[in-house]
Amino acid sequence: MLSGKEGHATKKSMEILVALGEIYGAKKLVRVSSVQVSGVSYKNLGDAGIEFLNELAEDGRARVKSTLNPAGMDLVNWQSQGIGKDFASKQLEVIAAYTRLGLEPSCTCTPYLAGNEPGFAEHIAWSESSAVVYANSVLGARTNREGGPSALAASLTGRTPLYGYHLAANRRPSLAVDVEAKLTAPEDFSAMGYFVGKIANNGIPYFRGVEGAGLEELKTLSAALASSGGVAMFHMERVTPEAKGVPSGTDAVSFTRRDLGETAAALNDSGDPDFISVGCPHCSLDELATIARLLKGRSVTREFWVCCSRAVKALSDERGYSRRIEASGAKFACDTCMVVAPIETMGYKVVATNSAKAVHYLRNNGLQVRFWPIARCVSEATEAR
Ligand code: F3S
């Protein structure tokens, strides 16, 4: 592959992987069974990114199941989102290049809810940070926090350097977290992840004493841990397949009721939101059911996006949730989200959301934020009919 016998795109990809392997001291490459590529929004890629993808697409081809992270717009209903034509045509060019490369335009940060769900101990190369944490910690698959180019290189070669989280020795906990706060909603897990991510930084927290962590709690916890810090994996009793306690002498911290309150308060600016969005990471089917129930008898009074994958939206269509959500005036934002869509250029100033990760990146994008539970997001975005 490195010699160029298998084509230009494969050679370029292998050069990236060899360079990475040398930097991190990998002894060899390992085959991957699944790839997830970030760097899909035109907002982040720009024209140089399109040029790079088009060059690879001349002879490159995905060798394993490979899916994409959210794009900068709903690929079908971008006009109703207020996305400009210039941005839309560039975004569609990006998707066309990835599709020519053989990647599935699933455009979601929850690939595990959309048909890309690796199993225990499988080596994979994923780059969406929240999905990386979920894959390592909940599914027990093995991935480093790939960048977009290195994940794409893994797709086009079917391999990744064997280092970091691919090795059992690097998947042991480094910090015990005693959860004393009572966590009653996914937003509490989000705040906890934000708090712990800052302390753990690049380490592996081990959560003790957590009750009632389901899919929604674990995906928002994963997202928050990866946004305030560089966390790629956590352990949680009864959740993480590899969770077997912490080695003696491991540092420990507590997460108290006070920490929960202070973290949630710090995730709030002031201001009345002109844009409200839920679904970071992309909504599960159960979350869509909840939103449909909360919207019963209500009409939307300000811009309100429900972000999810097209795959989960299709299931929601079948169950009748989508019809009930759209009847209120709420908009589905498939393929995209409030962070990667260019909403800051569309005149919005204050965004309310139920995700600490979204708060983090929306602030980086220059927006004011409110961190509210999902029920409050829905009630503030609507009025009774
Ligand atoms: Fe997904 Fe966008 Fe949040 S990519 S994890 S919904 S910032």
Residues whose N, C-alpha, C, O or C-beta is under 5 A from the ligand:
A	BS01	F3S	P70 C109 S130 A223 G279 C280 P281 H282 C337 V339
